[in-house]
Amino acid sequence: MRAEFARCLALVISMLSGSPASALVGADIADRTVQRFTVVVAGAKGRCSGVVLAPDIVLTAAHCVRRGERFLIGGILGGGYQAGLGPVAEIVQHPLYTSGDAGSPDLAILKLAKPLPDRFVAAVLNPRVPGVGDDLIVAGYGKSASADSGASVVLRMVLQRVSQSIRGWVVLTGVGEDAANAGPGDSGGPVFAYRGMHSLVGLMVGVSGKQTKAVALAAHYDWIRETVRKLAAP
């Protein structure tokens, strides 16, 4: 039993060593609900996605945000995409995250210099670990065409199914015709369960072929809540 668990864990971690999460090229344009939860985290070396936890707090992938660099938040506002909704004032990476260690929790929480516009709302955290076979909504800001460097920044969403769930990680695959191709932009994008409402269960951190890797947030629920509380304090 232990040998089988170790084999599965090694498989998931080896997959996490692949490319950073990429855009959901070919997926549907995100609906207004997902637009209100999801933002762009943009730096001089590229961009990632993020999910709103409070008016001035965003969760993203730790590998997207390097200390000492400047980052701006963008998103859909008033029907169109707007960059520069505000700068990032503080970055808090997960205390167990180590750059280059694919098995460490790839999470970071950002304190913004000013609150986001009222158009954005905080996602509801769901302290449940997604199980194999669960269908989840994955969203992220990627290019509309992976091979076109001039392609527009678009927030897309797609239905994906959990194919593996082990030790704080989930691996997702496309469902039927909803499978999406890859292009730059989606690391840090939210993974939602949806049973009457959207609730945040994961965060995209990598891709390998047609599979998406995500951190299951249940194991880090207390750290997220405590960090948000500290950052929200005056």
Helices and strands as residue ranges (DSSP letters): H 2-16, E 19-20, E 28-29, H 32-37, E 38-43, E 46-54, E 57-60, G 62-64, E 71-77, E 80-93, E 108-112, E 135-143, E 153-166, E 169-174, G 176-178, E 190-194, E 198-208, E 211-216, G 217-220, H 221-232
